[in-house]
Amino acid sequence: MSGPNIFLSNGTCYTGPGQKLHESFIPCGNAAFGHITCCGAGDNCLANDACWGIHGTGYGSSLTYMAGCTDPEYKDPSCPKKIIAQPWVALTHCESSPGVWAVCSQINNPTTLQPGASCSCTNTASATIAFSDAAVLSSSASLPRATGESIQYFPGYYPTSPPGSDPTSGVGGDNTGGGSSVGGGDNPSPTGPGGSPNETGGSSPSGGNGAGNVNNPPQSASGMSSRTKTVIGVGVGVGVAFLLALLAVCLYRRRRRRVPRSDEGIAKTSNPRMSAASTTPTMSEADGRPISEADGKAARPWSMRSELEGSSVPAAGQPHHAGASKADANDAEGGLSPVAELPGSEGWQR
């Protein structure tokens, strides 16, 4: 069986000699390593054996208070000096004397935490002073919701095993608030003021309840704060989302390159007549010379002839001279150029 774990909340809490606190109060450490102050489950353990937490709503819900310790005789230095014989008492910061904290009694001696009763400290002479410290009390640890669970310690307040003690030996109590534990040695000592401890607490103008902000997140035994873990988780999520988006863009662009362009298809099939004409074989005459027909009619060389001096070109359907016909025949047979009539050649015609 393994020994007690110094980072677990363990032990029984007392509000006075032989008087147990309600099970909603748990130790600010493991009583197997020495007596320790008790606070409400889920609250912060402060300097001067004080505690802080949110209980209820409205006025007095931000509660700075003192409750008890794990010493059944209530003699250990870790037991808060409440002055008033109540299960727990609220604390308020005196406005006229910075650093002075006064005790505020609670109506009907409630055994569980609730919004503090109205209380103020405007005159230290008439107030019940508990202790003097800073106006904002330093926070050493954040308690879990039940005993047997890990405590989140703030920087500079990590517990260490006291000299001469063995963290793997000893008799530890059960993990419930009503159990008992036997511890030995001195209280677990913090690592010293090397870190920047959290601070909480403060003054309330009229309510007698200190309130403050937690500036640094608690850290576990592994040394990584819960905020750091959250930042890492968010960073990983954003990175994965960015990579997926980048991959989607790359796949989309690659797909577009594979799809044939519509204008290329149009260019290839825009003129089917020209395509058909280009595949029609060329007709040729007997001597192998190609001829082309524009409208299915034979070529008429005389339509290409120009009128020269002293000659006329007959229009279509009019008779023409034999010489012209002969010239036309010569043109058709030999591909000769048109012959113009010379002056004095009229006598040659019949």
C-alpha positions in Angstrom: 0.0 0.0 0.0 1.4 3.4 -1.0 2.0 6.1 1.6 0.0 9.4 1.9 0.2 11.9 -0.9 1.2 15.3 0.3 -0.7 17.0 -2.6 -4.1 15.6 -1.5 -6.6 17.1 0.9 -7.0 14.7 3.8 -8.0 14.9 7.4 -10.8 15.9 9.8 -11.6 19.6 10.5 -12.4 21.0 14.0 -13.8 24.4 14.9 -12.7 24.1 18.5 -11.4 21.5 21.0 -13.3 18.3 20.2 -15.8 20.1 18.0 -15.9 18.9 14.4 -16.7 21.3 11.6 -19.3 20.5 9.0 -18.1 18.0 6.3 -18.2 20.8 3.7 -14.9 22.1 5.3 -11.8 20.3 4.2 -8.0 20.7 5.0 -5.7 22.9 3.1 -3.3 20.0 2.9 -2.7 16.4 4.0 -3.0 16.1 7.8 -0.8 13.0 7.6 2.2 15.4 7.4 1.0 17.7 10.2 -2.0 19.7 11.2 -3.2 22.3 8.7 -5.9 25.0 8.4 -9.3 24.1 7.1 -11.5 26.0 4.6 -14.6 25.4 2.6 -14.4 22.9 -0.3 -13.5 24.7 -3.5 -12.3 27.9 -1.7 -8.9 29.5 -1.5 -6.6 29.1 1.5 -5.1 32.5 2.5 -2.4 33.8 4.7 -3.0 34.2 8.5 -5.2 31.0 8.4 -7.9 32.8 6.5 -10.1 31.6 3.6 -12.0 33.1 0.7 -14.7 31.9 -1.6 -18.0 32.8 -3.3 -21.1 31.6 -1.4 -24.6 32.5 -2.5 -25.5 35.7 -4.3 -25.8 39.4 -3.5 -24.4 41.2 -0.6 -21.8 39.3 1.4 -21.5 36.4 -1.1 -17.8 37.2 -1.7 -16.7 35.9 1.7 -13.4 36.2 3.5 -13.5 34.1 6.7 -11.8 31.8 9.3 -13.1 28.4 10.2 -10.9 25.7 11.8 -8.0 23.3 11.6 -7.2 19.5 11.8 -6.0 19.6 15.4 -8.7 18.0 17.6 -7.4 19.9 20.6 -7.3 23.2 18.6 -3.9 24.1 19.9 -1.8 23.9 16.8 -0.5 27.2 15.3 -2.5 26.4 12.1 -5.7 26.8 14.0 -7.2 30.3 13.3 -7.7 32.7 16.2 -11.4 33.4 15.7 -11.9 35.1 19.1 -15.6 34.4 18.8 -16.8 30.9 19.5 -18.6 30.2 16.3 -18.2 27.5 13.6 -16.8 30.2 11.3 -16.5 34.0 11.4 -16.3 36.6 8.6 -13.4 39.0 8.2 -13.5 42.6 7.1 -10.7 45.0 6.4 -10.7 48.2 8.5 -11.0 51.3 6.3 -9.3 53.6 8.7 -6.3 51.3 9.3 -4.9 49.7 6.2 -3.8 46.1 6.8 -5.9 45.6 9.9 -8.6 42.8 9.7 -11.5 42.6 12.1 -13.8 39.7 13.0 -17.5 39.8 12.2 -19.8 37.4 14.1 -22.6 35.6 12.2 -26.3 35.5 13.2 -27.6 32.2 14.5 -24.1 30.5 14.4 -24.5 28.9 10.9 -22.5 25.7 10.5 -22.2 26.0 6.7 -20.9 28.9 4.7 -23.4 31.5 3.5 -23.3 35.2 2.6 -21.8 37.1 5.5 -23.8 39.2 7.8 -23.6 43.0 7.6 -20.4 44.2 9.3 -17.9 47.0 8.9 -14.8 48.3 10.6 -14.7 52.1 10.6 -13.1 52.4 14.0 -10.5 49.9 15.1 -10.9 50.9 18.7 -14.4 49.4 18.8 -13.7 46.5 16.5 -12.6 42.9 17.3 -9.2 42.7 15.6 -8.1 39.4 14.3 -4.7 40.2 12.8 -2.8 42.8 10.9 -1.5 42.0 7.4 -1.6 43.4 3.9 -4.9 44.9 2.6 -4.9 42.1 0.1 -4.2 38.6 1.6 -2.0 36.3 -0.3 -3.5 33.0 -1.5 -1.5 29.8 -1.1 -3.8 27.1 -2.6 -7.2 26.3 -4.2 -9.0 23.4 -2.6 -10.9 20.7 -4.5 -14.5 19.8 -4.0 -13.8 16.9 -1.6 -11.1 15.3 0.4 -8.9 12.8 -1.3 -8.6 15.0 -4.4 -5.6 17.1 -5.5 -5.0 20.6 -4.2 -4.0 23.3 -6.7 -1.1 25.2 -5.2 -0.1 28.7 -6.2 3.5 29.5 -7.1 5.8 29.7 -4.1 3.6 27.6 -1.9 4.2 24.0 -3.1 4.4 21.8 0.0 7.5 19.7 0.8 7.9 16.8 3.2 9.2 18.0 6.6 12.6 16.9 7.7 12.7 13.4 9.2 9.4 12.4 7.7 8.7 9.7 5.0 5.9 10.6 2.6 5.4 6.9 1.8 4.8 5.9 5.4 2.5 7.0 8.2 -1.1 6.5 9.1 -3.5 8.5 7.0 -7.2 9.0 7.8 -10.0 8.3 5.5 -10.9 10.6 2.6 -14.2 11.8 4.1 -14.7 14.9 6.2 -15.9 12.9 9.1 -12.9 10.5 9.3 -9.8 10.8 11.4 -6.1 11.0 10.7 -3.0 10.8 12.7 -0.1 12.9 11.5 3.4 13.5 12.6 6.0 16.1 12.3 5.6 19.7 11.5 3.3 21.3 9.0 4.1 21.0 5.4 6.4 23.9 4.6 6.0 26.0 1.4 8.8 26.2 -1.0 9.4 29.8 0.0 8.5 33.2 -1.4 10.3 32.5 -4.6 7.1 32.8 -6.7 4.6 35.5 -7.1 1.7 34.2 -4.9 -1.8 34.9 -5.8 -3.6 37.5 -3.7 -7.2 37.7 -2.8 -9.3 39.3 -0.1 -9.8 43.0 0.4 -12.2 45.3 2.2 -15.9 45.7 1.9 -17.3 49.2 2.4 -20.2 48.0 4.5 -20.5 44.3 4.6 -17.6 43.0 6.5 -16.6 40.5 3.8 -13.3 40.7 1.9 -13.4 40.3 -1.8 -10.7 40.2 -4.3 -9.6 38.9 -7.7 -7.4 35.9 -8.3 -4.6 37.1 -10.4 -2.7 33.9 -11.2 -4.2 30.5 -11.9 -3.4 27.7 -9.4 -1.0 25.1 -10.5 -1.0 21.4 -9.8 1.9 19.2 -8.8 2.9 18.8 -12.5 3.7 22.6 -12.5 1.3 23.4 -15.4 -1.5 25.8 -14.6 -5.0 25.2 -15.7 -4.9 28.4 -17.8 -1.8 27.1 -19.6 -3.6 23.9 -20.4 -6.5 25.8 -21.7 -4.3 28.0 -23.9 -2.5 24.9 -25.3 -5.9 23.3 -26.0 -7.2 26.3 -27.8 -4.0 26.7 -29.8 -4.1 23.1 -31.0 -7.7 23.4 -32.0 -7.0 26.6 -34.0 -4.0 25.0 -35.7 -5.9 21.9 -36.7 -8.8 24.1 -38.1 -6.3 26.1 -40.1 -4.6 23.0 -41.6 -8.0 21.6 -42.6 -8.9 24.8 -44.3 -5.6 24.9 -46.2 -6.0 21.3 -47.3 -9.5 22.1 -48.6 -8.3 25.1 -50.6 -5.5 22.9 -52.2 -7.9 20.2 -53.1 -10.3 22.7 -54.7 -7.6 24.3 -56.8 -6.3 20.9 -57.9 -9.7 19.9 -59.0 -10.3 23.1 -61.0 -7.1 22.4 -62.9 -8.3 19.0 -63.9 -11.7 20.2 -65.3 -11.5 21.0 -69.1 -12.1 24.6 -69.9 -15.5 25.3 -71.6 -14.0 27.8 -74.1 -11.6 25.2 -75.5 -14.5 22.9 -76.3 -16.3 25.7 -78.1 -13.3 26.6 -80.2 -12.9 23.0 -81.3 -16.6 22.7 -82.5 -17.5 26.3 -83.3 -17.7 25.8 -87.2 -18.7 22.3 -88.2 -19.1 23.4 -91.9 -15.5 24.4 -92.1 -14.5 21.2 -90.5 -16.5 19.2 -93.0 -15.2 21.3 -95.9 -11.7 20.7 -94.9 -12.1 17.0 -95.1 -13.7 17.0 -98.6 -11.3 15.7 -101.2 -10.2 18.1 -103.9 -11.4 17.3 -107.4 -8.9 17.2 -110.2 -8.9 17.1 -114.1 -7.5 14.4 -116.2 -4.1 16.1 -116.4 -3.9 16.1 -112.6 -4.4 19.8 -112.1 -6.9 20.7 -109.3 -9.8 22.9 -110.0 -12.3 24.3 -107.5 -15.9 25.3 -108.2 -17.4 28.1 -106.2 -21.0 27.6 -107.3 -21.0 24.4 -109.4 -20.5 26.3 -112.8 -17.6 26.1 -115.1 -15.1 28.8 -115.0 -15.5 31.5 -117.7 -12.3 33.1 -118.7 -13.8 35.9 -120.6 -15.4 37.2 -117.4 -11.9 37.8 -116.2 -10.9 39.7 -119.3 -10.4 43.5 -119.2 -11.4 45.8 -122.0 -8.4 47.1 -123.9 -8.2 49.9 -126.4 -10.5 49.3 -129.3 -12.2 46.2 -127.9 -15.3 45.5 -125.9 -16.2 42.7 -123.6 -19.6 41.3 -124.4 -22.0 41.0 -121.5 -23.4 37.7 -120.4 -25.9 36.3 -123.0 -24.6 38.5 -126.0 -22.9 37.2 -129.1 -19.2 37.6 -129.3 -16.6 37.5 -132.1 -15.1 34.3 -133.3 -11.7 35.6 -132.5 -12.8 36.1 -129.0 -14.2 32.5 -129.0 -10.9 31.2 -130.3 -9.0 33.2 -127.8 -11.3 31.8 -125.2 -10.7 28.3 -126.4 -7.0 28.9 -126.3 -7.3 30.2 -122.8 -9.3 27.2 -121.6 -6.9 24.7 -123.2 -3.6 26.2 -122.6 -4.3 28.5 -119.6 -3.1 31.5 -121.7 -3.6 35.1 -120.6 -6.3 37.2 -122.4 -5.2 38.7 -125.8 -6.0 42.3 -126.6 -7.0 43.4 -130.1 -4.5 45.6 -131.9 -5.3 48.6 -134.1 -6.1 47.6 -137.7 -7.1 44.1 -136.8 -10.7 44.7 -137.7 -10.2 43.2 -141.1 -9.3 39.9 -139.8 -12.7 39.4 -138.5 -15.3 37.7 -140.6 
